[in-house]
């Protein structure tokens, strides 16, 4: 028969479905694994979408500075927005001159 549509077997359809679904399942498994790893290692909520700019920096009228108590991956900022141990608030001696 001339002009007849080619016949697609059921096995070909199964293979096509497998090739289409496999990358999606692989991506989903990788994403879930990364989220669980972030939760265990860095205490990041599972549904969060952390990024360095938003987690560690604060934009205010003075410019860009460290966000107090900011956390991103291995970096943790103190109450003043600096990396390192807690700073003591002390009075600066007055300079007379």
TINU-623969 format. One record per residue: residue in three letters; y, x, z of N, C-alpha, C in turn. Coordinates in steps of 0.001 Angstrom, whole numbers, padded with zeros to 6 digits, always signed. Last residue first. Layout:
BEGIN
alaYXZYXZYXZ ...
//
This chain:
BEGIN
unk+067513+040951+071563+068076+042090+070866+069386+041886+070341 unk+064449+040139+072879+065898+040046+073049+066526+041220+072312 unk+061669+038272+072309+062311+039535+071940+063815+039342+072049 unk+059147+036897+074343+060462+036759+073719+061048+038128+073445 unk+055686+037026+073610+056821+037434+074458+058130+037346+073682 unk+053899+034166+072878+054466+035381+072313+055649+035777+073168 unk+051130+032903+074604+052563+032883+074367+053002+034230+073808 unk+048072+032131+072947+048835+032801+074001+050319+032784+073611 unk+045088+030795+072307+046506+030500+072123+047254+031147+073262 unk+042474+032673+071023+043140+032181+072223+044594+031927+071889 unk+040148+031652+068527+041336+032404+068928+041925+031798+070187 unk+036688+031956+068092+037803+031111+068510+038959+031989+068968 unk+035634+034250+065492+035543+033591+066799+036808+032799+067107 unk+035751+033402+061944+035701+034296+063084+035650+033523+064386 unk+038018+032205+059610+036636+032601+059866+036654+033553+061044 unk+040432+029671+060535+040079+031045+060194+038583+031255+060377 unk+041346+027246+061494+041104+027373+060061+040810+028786+059601 unk+041492+026904+064191+042739+027239+063517+042569+027419+062006 unk+038897+026471+065014+039867+025384+065210+041199+025641+064513 unk+037058+028211+062373+037329+027836+063763+038407+026757+063817 unk+034644+027617+059791+035998+027951+060215+036228+027485+061651 unk+031885+029012+058276+032325+028079+059304+033702+028538+059778 unk+029725+029503+055526+031038+029711+056126+031372+028611+057119 unk+027402+028964+054164+027315+029888+055294+028641+030084+056019 unk+028319+025776+053268+027208+026724+053172+027216+027646+054377 unk+031126+025050+054993+030586+025012+053642+029575+026131+053527 unk+033348+023537+057209+032006+024102+057050+031594+023946+055595 unk+036251+023617+059311+035636+023444+057990+034287+024143+057917 unk+037833+023655+061579+036420+023294+061730+035749+023017+060389 unk+040744+023254+059665+040164+023443+060994+038749+022864+061067 unk+040906+024743+056511+040720+023470+057203+040104+023729+058583 unk+043348+027189+055676+041981+026865+056056+041916+025558+056819 unk+045891+026178+053294+045406+026927+054454+043973+026512+054745 unk+048589+025939+051115+047133+025871+051259+046734+026724+052445 unk+051652+024537+052352+050861+025177+051302+049377+024972+051535 unk+053064+023023+054098+053222+024463+054217+052464+025226+053135 unk+052321+020419+053731+053680+020786+053352+053934+022285+053424 unk+048875+021031+052655+049904+020288+053391+051283+020786+052979 unk+045547+021173+052046+046838+021263+051367+047840+020405+052147 unk+042886+023057+053137+043733+021919+053470+045076+022148+052785 unk+039486+024052+052514+040934+024197+052393+041655+022899+052683 unk+036747+023542+052771+037330+024683+053477+038843+024772+053412 unk+035981+021246+051332+035427+021472+052669+036166+022553+053454 unk+037236+021321+048832+037460+020171+049713+037023+020455+051142 unk+036368+023799+047753+037791+023469+047868+038046+022352+048882 unk+033497+023635+047803+034253+024611+048591+035705+024206+048797 unk+031850+020536+048238+032413+021541+047351+033394+022384+048160 unk+029181+018202+048741+030113+019219+049221+030617+020122+048106 unk+028474+015227+048830+028616+016096+047651+029633+017181+048003 unk+025985+013570+050861+027281+014225+050658+027284+015007+049353 unk+023555+012512+051552+024300+011838+050491+025676+012459+050223 unk+022700+014196+053664+021905+014097+052431+022711+013477+051293 unk+025045+016366+055279+024445+015042+055109+023804+014905+053722 unk+024154+019630+056165+024963+018825+055245+024303+017458+055128 unk+023059+021757+057641+023420+020512+058317+024381+019653+057479 unk+021981+023929+056366+023429+023922+056584+023945+022645+057245 unk+019127+023663+056322+019767+024962+056509+021226+024887+056924 unk+018581+020852+056089+017883+021690+057067+018671+022967+057358 unk+020312+020008+054040+020307+019317+055341+019693+020204+056418 unk+019607+021668+051931+020960+021728+052482+021036+021072+053850 unk+016944+020720+051575+017190+022106+051956+018588+022264+052555 unk+017462+018121+050713+016727+018317+051970+016946+019745+052480 unk+018770+018729+048285+019473+017979+049338+018794+018155+050693 unk+016750+020047+046851+017994+020749+047187+018742+020048+048308 unk+014852+017962+046613+014506+019204+047311+015764+019964+047727 unk+016290+016142+045065+015861+015759+046416+015528+017001+047229 unk+016556+017694+042709+017735+017219+043444+017383+016853+044886 unk+013887+018036+041886+014715+019198+042207+015933+018797+043036 unk+013143+015367+041401+012447+016144+042432+013266+017361+042847 unk+014904+014764+039277+014971+014012+040525+014298+014769+041664 unk+013995+016542+037288+015361+016643+037794+015488+015947+039151 unk+011365+015514+036925+011569+016893+037352+012965+017082+037948 unk+011936+012944+035988+011194+013099+037246+011385+014511+037794 unk+013212+013647+033606+013922+012855+034607+013253+013002+035968 unk+011214+015000+032147+012430+015709+032579+013207+014957+033659 unk+009219+012806+031891+008971+014041+032649+010247+014782+033040 unk+010034+010795+030124+010098+010549+031566+009972+011841+032378 unk+009619+011788+027531+010926+011252+027917+011078+011126+029426 unk+006964+012554+027458+007990+013549+027143+009388+013072+027528 unk+005745+010083+028009+005585+011195+028939+006661+012251+028715 unk+006427+008668+025684+006905+008205+026986+006828+009319+028025 unk+004990+010219+023796+006446+010093+023698+007049+009644+025030 unk+002379+009746+024674+002914+011100+024662+004447+011076+024607 unk+002187+006994+024242+002021+007528+025600+002621+008929+025695 unk+002468+006921+021455+003471+006268+022299+003402+006771+023738 unk+000137+008259+020669+001442+008827+020340+002548+008214+021200 unk-001773+006443+021572-001724+007784+022154-000383+008464+021868 unk-001367+004296+019895-001056+004133+021312-000954+005491+021997 unk+000074+005251+016730-001040+004966+017633-000550+004872+019074 unk+001856+003738+014286+001968+004648+015421+000874+004282+016401 unk+001801+003587+010818+001215+003054+012048+001304+004124+013132 unk+004599+003239+008675+003528+004055+009253+003063+003458+010580 unk+005001+000383+006601+005467+001173+007739+004326+001995+008284 unk+004622+000508+003068+004174+000005+004368+004658+000952+005466 unk+005187+001473+000552+006276+000913+001327+005872+000355+002683 unk+002052+000612-000930+003281+001360-001016+004360+000677-000198 unk-001179+000839+000000+000000+000000+000000+001236+000880+000000 
//
